Amino acid sequence: MRLVYLTRGEKGIKVEYKKPPGVRVSQNHTLWFLREFSYPIGEKVQQFHYNDLEVIGVFDLDKPKHLNRMMEVFEAHLRQHFEKAILATIDIILPVRKDNMPPPTGPGGFHFTSVGSAIAKVFRHGNEHGDW
């Protein structure tokens, strides 16, 4: 078994061959743990979102399915990284998001403008979904 750790940080996404601090792997090698949360090894977990956690997946390179899933996770996080960078760049020229009224008079948060929405659709669903 050759475990690798897919991590994400300030400098982007990378594969680590050394176990990052704070990660535990189950004795039977089916789950990995980080900050009291558990995730299956070699799975693309839909509910796992990047919330400033460094490790986004643990995969066994001896299993071809794990390698395929690692590439899927890598692509999803890379798209998210590019979306954020593109939105920040475009926001200098055109507004891509507008803040909602804060509570208690509004829901808080923000919504995308039409330009920001088109960019987000492309990165989240593919080029055919963009309003170009």
Kinemage of the C-alpha trace (Angstrom):
@kinemage 1
@onewidth
@group {chain A} dominant
@subgroup {mainchain}
@vectorlist {calphas} color= white
{ca met a 1} P 0.000 0.000 0.000
{ca arg a 2} L 1.363 3.415 -1.040
{ca leu a 3} L -0.733 6.159 0.532
{ca val a 4} L -0.549 9.696 -0.844
{ca tyr a 5} L -2.168 12.806 0.579
{ca leu a 6} L -3.807 15.424 -1.621
{ca thr a 7} L -3.354 18.810 0.053
{ca arg a 8} L -4.370 22.363 -0.711
{ca gly a 9} L -2.845 25.551 0.598
{ca glu a 10} L -1.827 29.073 -0.319
{ca lys a 11} L 0.366 27.817 -3.171
{ca gly a 12} L -2.265 25.533 -4.698
{ca ile a 13} L -2.924 21.786 -4.759
{ca lys a 14} L -0.216 19.161 -4.433
{ca val a 15} L 0.376 15.485 -3.698
{ca glu a 16} L 2.296 14.708 -0.508
{ca tyr a 17} L 4.003 11.377 0.071
{ca lys a 18} L 4.650 12.066 3.745
{ca lys a 19} L 1.688 12.053 6.142
{ca pro a 20} L 0.746 15.656 7.064
{ca pro a 21} L 0.474 16.575 10.749
{ca gly a 22} L -2.940 15.937 12.270
{ca val a 23} L -3.906 13.120 9.877
{ca arg a 24} L -4.663 9.657 11.221
{ca val a 25} L -5.302 6.540 9.149
{ca ser a 26} L -7.449 3.687 10.483
{ca gln a 27} L -5.780 0.391 11.332
{ca asn a 28} L -7.631 -1.420 8.553
{ca his a 29} L -6.815 1.449 6.115
{ca thr a 30} L -10.402 2.260 5.168
{ca leu a 31} L -10.767 5.683 6.810
{ca trp a 32} L -8.619 8.712 7.440
{ca phe a 33} L -9.247 11.271 10.175
{ca leu a 34} L -8.561 14.982 10.507
{ca arg a 35} L -9.789 17.175 13.373
{ca glu a 36} L -12.305 14.588 14.599
{ca phe a 37} L -13.838 14.136 11.121
{ca ser a 38} L -13.507 10.860 9.228
{ca tyr a 39} L -13.377 10.300 5.474
{ca pro a 40} L -13.074 7.104 3.416
{ca ile a 41} L -9.698 6.454 1.797
{ca gly a 42} L -9.742 6.649 -1.995
{ca glu a 43} L -13.180 8.244 -2.301
{ca lys a 44} L -14.367 11.469 -3.856
{ca val a 45} L -16.479 12.654 -0.947
{ca gln a 46} L -19.180 15.021 -2.218
{ca gln a 47} L -19.875 16.611 1.156
{ca phe a 48} L -16.198 17.388 1.756
{ca his a 49} L -15.671 21.078 1.105
{ca tyr a 50} L -12.428 22.961 1.430
{ca asn a 51} L -12.729 24.979 4.639
{ca asp a 52} L -9.097 25.911 5.232
{ca leu a 53} L -8.278 22.263 5.893
{ca glu a 54} L -4.956 21.379 4.316
{ca val a 55} L -5.692 17.735 3.475
{ca ile a 56} L -8.501 17.102 0.987
{ca gly a 57} L -8.035 13.376 0.380
{ca val a 58} L -5.999 10.235 1.072
{ca phe a 59} L -5.468 7.716 -1.735
{ca asp a 60} L -3.713 4.380 -2.231
{ca leu a 61} L -1.626 4.448 -5.412
{ca asp a 62} L -1.642 0.642 -5.608
{ca lys a 63} L -5.366 0.757 -6.489
{ca pro a 64} L -6.227 2.169 -9.949
{ca lys a 65} L -9.685 3.333 -8.776
{ca his a 66} L -8.019 5.477 -6.115
{ca leu a 67} L -5.794 7.135 -8.697
{ca asn a 68} L -8.826 7.968 -10.872
{ca arg a 69} L -10.699 9.425 -7.927
{ca met a 70} L -7.646 11.416 -6.843
{ca met a 71} L -7.544 13.015 -10.292
{ca glu a 72} L -11.276 13.843 -10.064
{ca val a 73} L -10.780 15.512 -6.676
{ca phe a 74} L -7.696 17.325 -7.957
{ca glu a 75} L -9.658 18.651 -10.944
{ca ala a 76} L -12.597 19.792 -8.779
{ca his a 77} L -10.338 21.718 -6.405
{ca leu a 78} L -8.286 23.131 -9.267
{ca arg a 79} L -11.483 24.446 -10.875
{ca gln a 80} L -12.465 26.047 -7.562
{ca his a 81} L -9.005 27.613 -7.251
{ca phe a 82} L -9.147 29.017 -10.806
{ca glu a 83} L -12.711 30.284 -10.318
{ca lys a 84} L -11.633 32.250 -7.261
{ca ala a 85} L -8.583 33.708 -9.054
{ca ile a 86} L -10.541 34.660 -12.194
{ca leu a 87} L -13.352 36.279 -10.190
{ca ala a 88} L -10.808 38.335 -8.222
{ca thr a 89} L -9.105 39.445 -11.437
{ca ile a 90} L -12.322 40.354 -13.273
{ca asp a 91} L -13.643 42.161 -10.173
{ca ile a 92} L -10.989 44.852 -10.734
{ca ile a 93} L -12.732 45.805 -14.015
{ca leu a 94} L -16.362 44.705 -13.552
{ca pro a 95} L -18.206 43.872 -10.322
{ca val a 96} L -18.716 40.112 -10.045
{ca arg a 97} L -20.600 40.036 -6.761
{ca lys a 98} L -22.861 42.301 -4.764
{ca asp a 99} L -23.265 42.158 -1.000
{ca asn a 100} L -26.792 41.518 0.278
{ca met a 101} L -28.263 43.615 3.040
{ca pro a 102} L -26.933 42.375 6.401
{ca pro a 103} L -29.280 40.792 8.965
{ca pro a 104} L -31.816 41.558 10.397
{ca thr a 105} L -33.127 43.470 7.353
{ca gly a 106} L -31.710 41.029 4.789
{ca pro a 107} L -30.228 37.530 4.428
{ca gly a 108} L -26.589 38.705 4.525
{ca gly a 109} L -23.924 37.154 2.345
{ca phe a 110} L -23.678 38.077 -1.330
{ca his a 111} L -24.961 37.201 -4.777
{ca phe a 112} L -23.139 37.092 -8.098
{ca thr a 113} L -23.756 39.718 -10.744
{ca ser a 114} L -24.532 38.402 -14.244
{ca val a 115} L -20.801 38.449 -15.123
{ca gly a 116} L -19.837 36.608 -11.925
{ca ser a 117} L -22.669 34.126 -12.394
{ca ala a 118} L -21.529 33.275 -15.949
{ca ile a 119} L -17.935 32.729 -14.763
{ca ala a 120} L -19.072 30.538 -11.853
{ca lys a 121} L -21.311 28.432 -14.143
{ca val a 122} L -18.419 27.717 -16.495
{ca phe a 123} L -16.084 26.614 -13.711
{ca arg a 124} L -18.734 24.574 -11.925
{ca his a 125} L -20.602 23.017 -14.857
{ca gly a 126} L -18.471 23.389 -18.003
{ca asn a 127} L -18.160 25.821 -20.882
{ca glu a 128} L -21.518 24.884 -22.442
{ca his a 129} L -23.312 26.393 -19.417
{ca gly a 130} L -21.752 29.847 -19.681
{ca asp a 131} L -23.914 32.750 -20.841
{ca trp a 132} L -21.517 34.069 -23.470
